[in-house]
Amino acid sequence: MRHNGSILKALLVALGISSFTSLMAQNDTLRVTEGIVYEPIEEYPEFPGGETELNCFIERVVDKDLLSKLDTIGMAWAQFTIDTLGNVSGAVITKSLVEEVDQELLRIIGLMPQWKPGRLRGKLVATGYNLPLKVPYKNWCR
């Protein structure tokens, strides 16, 4: 199935979905950067327990006091890699908000457990994943 990545990302943000992969296929060409597969992909990486559990994990570990004291509104974005073993690594801020939010987002990613890795053509592949942190923070755990 093909997706227009920018339209899908905007829709997910508008719906309040706090995370999604950066692996939306826009064409049939395989794009690989530094050994990380970005598109297309058959099975996306999955946080243990799925999207809902990812949101609940963030709810459990986020420093709500820190975020509530900030006088800023917006969203920071980070990208990280989920390797073929499901390890999370290489987190970088791709859209900065303020230093405190950026550092909190990186801290949250650093606490993540192993994920179920992505698959392409039946083989495990390292994949990139984008994760936002919105301020003011809202609980998306249901």
C-alpha positions, 0 to 999 in steps of 0.5 A: 500500500502506498501513502503520501508521507506528508499528508499522513504525518499531518493527519496523524498529528491532527488526530493527536497520535503521538508517534509513527514511523518515518517509513511511509512508502512514497514510491517503489524505490528502496531508500537506505541510508547508513544501513537503515531502511526507510521505505518501503517496508512490510512490517513496521517496528513495534513497541512492546504492546503496540502504539497504545503501550508506547503512549503509556510508556511515555506517560509513565516516564515523562517529567510532567513537572518539568514540562508544565513549568515551561512557558512554550508551546510547540513540538520537538521531534527526534529520530532514532534507529531500531536495529535488527535486534530491536535495540533503540539507538542513535536518537537525534533531535530533528526539530528542536523546540527548547533545550529542556523539551529536546533533552526530555525527548532524548531521555525518554527515548534512552529509557525505551526497551527493545522493540519488535524490529521491522521486516522487509522481504521477510528479513529483519531490517534496521529502521528509522522512527520519528517521535514527537513530544508536544508542549503543553504535554497531554496524556495519550495513554488510553 
